[in-house]
Amino acid sequence: MEPSLFYSEWDRIIREWYANKNALACLMDKGQTLSMDHVPEPYYGDMDNCSIVIINLNPGTGLLEQHWNNRNNPTMMVNEIKQTSYSGFSRSFPMLAGSGKGPAPSVKWWKRRKAWIDRILNSAQVDKRNMPFAIELVPLHSKSFKVAQTDGYVKKMATNYPDLDVIEAIEYAIAHSDAKMGLAVGRPIYDVLTQKGFDIICKPFSPDPGIKRTYAVIGRKEKILCTWSSGSNSAPAKAFTGHEKSIIQKYI
């Protein structure tokens, strides 16, 4: 894995998208559910200088500030990316930096997720000064991406764009993180990563039988703490801190 190629290849693809949004046609899924109208969000943060790695499935529905039609509007995020390059914009993790740059819903979502990340870092006794590194298994926006297609999509990307191999990027980033671990919220992420050869270190279990919250640990050299809750994509509540600390101490 060569981080500079990962960054430069995404910069090239997104730069070409500004000239012609159909430049993303080669990255579309079989069901054509991904968006070519919104700037891709493959990652945020610096994989060589991060506290921990968080893996997401997909950046979700594209917003007005990310739309191709607003690429020349100086008040919009999509224009700032155009001016600086995607890597120039994203590597400081602007949604979580002091400036809080980015669409308000994205900033709000990331700040909620960061609260959980910070609790994990506290439990792992890791310094929180560095930003996390976040990476998407499916980097284009979508209203209705079929989760069952994720494994095939990840394989297609690795074959057609080896410098963008998301599995290699995840492993590299975890190995270079302060915590030496990754995080994932959502059963589909657990399913994809185990299909890609990550070993099951701790089988899925619920630490509280009265609450539908599941944890698992997977990995090869580096470990990933996975969690999910039926019908929700939210990070665990503060009440799970003790359980998470025990899992980290035992398995990570």
PEGIPE-V980093 format. One line per field, one symbol per residue. ss: DSSP state (A for helix, B for strand, O for the rest). psi: psi as a letter, one per 20 degrees, with the letter a starting at -180 (. if undefined). burial: 1 if it has 9 or more other ideal C-beta (glycine too) atoms within 8 Angstrom, else 0. Layout:
ss->???
psi->???
burial->???
//
This chain:
ss->OOAAAAAAAAAAAAAAAAAOAAAAAAAOOOOOOBOOOBOOOOBBOOOOOBOOBBBBBBOOOOOAAABAAAOOOOOOAAAAAAAAOAAAAAOOOOOOOOOOOOOAAAAAAAAAAAAAAAAAAAAOOOOOOOOOBBBBBBOOOBOOOOAAAAAAAAAAAAAAOAAAOAAAAAAAAAAOBOOOBBBBBOAAAAAAAAAOOOBBBBBBBOOOOOOOBBBBBBBOOOBBBBBBBOOBOOOOOAAAAAAAAAAAAAAO
psi->pohhhgghghggghghhhhohiijhijqrhjliqpiiqpqmhrpaoiimqgrppprgqiapqrgijqhijhjoiiqghhhhhhiqghhghiimhhirhhkqrpghgggghhghhggghhghghilpqjhqqrppqphoiqqqhlpohiigghggggghghmhijohghgggggghjrhilrrqpophhgggghhhjjpqogoqpqpiohipmpqqqprrdgqqpoqqrppjqjqqqrhijggghgggghhi.
burial->001001111110111110000011001110001111011111111110011111111110011011110110000111111100111011101111100111100110011111111111111101000111111111111100100011101100110010011111111111111110111111011111110101010100011000001111111001111111100000010001101111110001
//
